[in-house]
Amino acid sequence: MLTKIQITGNILVETGMHIGGSTAFAAIGAVDSPVVKDSRTNLPIIPGSSLKGKMRSLLAKEMNSTVVAPDDDCEELARLFGTAKKGNVTPSRLLFSDMSLANEEELRKAGLQSLTEVKFENTINRATAVANPRQIERVVRGSVFNMDIIYNVDSEHEDEVISDIKTLAEGLKLLQYDYLGGNGSRGYGKIVFKNVKAKVVTGSLDDQVINQCNDILSV
C-alpha cells in the first residue's frame, strides 16, 4: 500500500532573493535579470525545482564520499531524490510543489507597492576602470512562501521513513546556512524554514512514526 506524507511549512525570505526568470520577451529598458513569477498573478514564486536541486546539492557535498554525478549519489540520496541511472532507475520519493507568495496582503499593508525590488550592481574592468552596470530583480525581504512537499512510501520501505525524514531535515538545516537562488556570496537568498509539519494524507502509518517525524522536522 502506498502512503503519502504531506510536509508543509513556510519559507521566510530574510534577504533579497533572486531566482531568475525568462528575459526572452523583455522590453527595451527592462530589468536585466528578472525573478521568476506566476504568469497568472505576476507575483514571485519559488519553483519546486529550485528548492529540490539546491537541497540535493548541499546534501551531496555532505553525504557523498567524493564528487559524483547525481545518478551516482549515495543510496540515501538516490532513494529520496531519485536517479535515472541505467539499470537502476529509482523514482523520487519526494515531490516538490512550486511555492506561492503567502503574505501579499501583509506586505502591501506595510506600504510596499511592488513585491519585488531592483538592485543595481556594477562590475568594474580593472584595466580600464569602466563600470558595467546591471539591474537585478529580487524578492523583497520579509516575503513568506508556502512550502508543500509530498513524501511517498510503500509498505515495503516503511522501515526507511525515519532515515529519509532525517535526511530531509538535514537538507533543510543546510539550506538555512547557505542560500537559495543566485548571488548568495553577495548576501542574496538567506531563508528560514518555519512551522514545518508532517501528516499522513493517504494510506496509513503508525502514529508513533509520524510523531517522530514531526520531532525530527521541528529541530
GUZANU-335063 format. One record per residue (C-alpha): residue in one letter; x, y, z. Coordinates in steps of 0.05 Angstrom, whole numbers, padded with zeros to 5 digits, always signed. Example, Ala and Ser with C-alpha at 12.3 -4.5 7.8 and 13.67 -1.06 7.14 Angstrom:
# GUZANU-335063
a+00246-00090+00156;s+00273-00021+00143;
***
This chain:
# GUZANU-335063
m+00000+00000+00000;l+00025+00069-00017;t+00025+00121+00038;k+00034+00195+00025;i+00060+00242+00078;q+00050+00316+00066;i+00104+00361+00094;t+00083+00434+00099;g+00114+00497+00126;n+00135+00568+00110;i+00197+00596+00077;l+00215+00665+00105;v+00260+00706+00060;e+00309+00743+00105;t+00350+00778+00050;g+00331+00797-00021;m+00326+00733-00062;h+00337+00723-00137;i+00313+00661-00174;g+00318+00681-00246;g+00261+00681-00296;s+00258+00688-00371;t+00283+00750-00408;a+00261+00725-00476;f+00208+00779-00485;a+00239+00835-00445;a+00225+00905-00469;i+00279+00956-00481;g+00300+00986-00414;a+00271+00928-00375;v+00307+00896-00316;d+00367+00857-00339;s+00353+00797-00295;p+00281+00789-00271;v+00256+00738-00219;v+00211+00681-00239;k+00137+00697-00229;d+00069+00664-00233;s+00042+00680-00302;r-00029+00689-00275;t-00016+00734-00215;n+00052+00764-00235;l+00075+00750-00163;p+00142+00719-00148;i+00145+00644-00136;i+00197+00593-00113;p+00199+00536-00164;g+00199+00468-00132;s+00259+00450-00176;s+00300+00506-00144;l+00287+00480-00073;k+00298+00407-00092;g+00361+00420-00132;k+00395+00463-00080;m+00378+00416-00023;r+00403+00356-00061;s+00467+00392-00080;l+00482+00410-00008;l+00467+00340+00018;a+00511+00310-00037;k+00570+00351-00013;e+00559+00327+00058;m+00540+00254+00047;n+00577+00231-00015;s+00649+00207-00003;t+00672+00241-00067;v+00645+00286-00122;v+00600+00245-00167;a+00544+00256-00218;p+00473+00257-00188;d+00459+00188-00215;d+00516+00161-00173;d+00494+00193-00108;c+00497+00151-00044;e+00438+00105-00031;e+00404+00152+00019;l+00401+00209-00032;a+00385+00165-00092;r+00323+00135-00059;l+00299+00203-00033;f+00311+00247-00094;g+00311+00194-00149;t+00361+00172-00202;a+00359+00158-00276;k+00419+00112-00275;k+00414+00059-00329;g+00395-00007-00299;n+00377+00025-00232;v+00324+00077-00246;t+00294+00100-00180;p+00234+00147-00175;s+00239+00205-00126;r+00204+00194-00061;l+00198+00270-00052;l+00151+00311-00095;f+00164+00386-00090;s+00109+00436-00109;d+00121+00506-00135;m+00114+00554-00077;s+00069+00615-00080;l+00074+00680-00040;a+00033+00674+00024;n+00035+00744+00054;e+00019+00792-00002;e-00033+00829+00039;e+00015+00838+00098;l+00070+00866+00053;r+00022+00914+00019;k-00004+00938+00087;a+00069+00953+00104;g+00069+01003+00046;l+00100+00963-00009;q+00072+00978-00078;s+00116+00926-00112;l+00132+00858-00082;t+00200+00857-00115;e+00257+00906-00114;v+00310+00924-00166;k+00382+00924-00142;f+00435+00959-00185;e+00502+00925-00187;n+00567+00942-00223;t+00625+00902-00249;i+00689+00943-00258;n+00740+00930-00311;r+00805+00931-00272;a+00847+00952-00331;t+00803+01010-00355;a+00762+01025-00292;v+00700+01025-00336;a+00636+01005-00299;n+00586+00956-00328;p+00520+00967-00290;r+00464+00917-00289;q+00395+00912-00256;i+00377+00851-00215;e+00306+00840-00191;r+00298+00809-00122;v+00241+00783-00079;v+00236+00831-00020;r+00259+00815+00050;g+00202+00791+00093;s+00166+00753+00039;v+00137+00686+00061;f+00124+00627+00015;n+00082+00564+00028;m+00123+00501+00025;d+00088+00436+00004;i+00126+00371-00004;i+00097+00301-00012;y+00137+00242+00013;n+00117+00175-00017;v+00129+00110+00020;d+00104+00040+00004;s+00093-00014+00056;e+00158-00049+00036;h+00200+00010+00057;e+00165+00035+00120;d+00228+00019+00159;e+00264+00074+00119;v+00216+00131+00135;i+00253+00157+00196;s+00320+00154+00160;d+00291+00191+00100;i+00260+00245+00143;k+00326+00255+00180;t+00360+00265+00112;l+00306+00315+00092;a+00313+00353+00158;e+00388+00356+00148;g+00376+00386+00079;l+00331+00439+00108;k+00383+00456+00160;l+00440+00460+00110;l+00399+00506+00066;q+00386+00554+00123;y+00461+00563+00130;d+00471+00572+00055;y+00426+00609+00006;l+00370+00597-00044;g+00374+00625-00114;g+00433+00664-00142;n+00487+00712-00117;g+00489+00683-00047;s+00561+00704-00036;r+00537+00776-00042;g+00483+00769+00011;y+00424+00745-00030;g+00377+00688-00014;k+00382+00676+00061;i+00320+00638+00083;v+00290+00606+00145;f+00240+00549+00149;k+00182+00559+00197;n+00126+00514+00223;v+00149+00451+00187;k+00100+00394+00200;a+00085+00325+00172;k+00018+00290+00167;v-00008+00227+00132;v-00056+00247+00076;t-00068+00179+00043;g-00055+00109+00068;s-00035+00096+00139;l+00026+00099+00184;d+00037+00085+00257;d+00023+00147+00299;q+00090+00138+00335;v+00126+00142+00268;i+00092+00206+00246;n+00103+00237+00315;q+00176+00220+00310;c+00178+00252+00240;n+00150+00316+00269;d+00200+00315+00326;i+00256+00310+00274;l+00229+00365+00230;s+00218+00413+00288;v+00292+00417+00305;
***
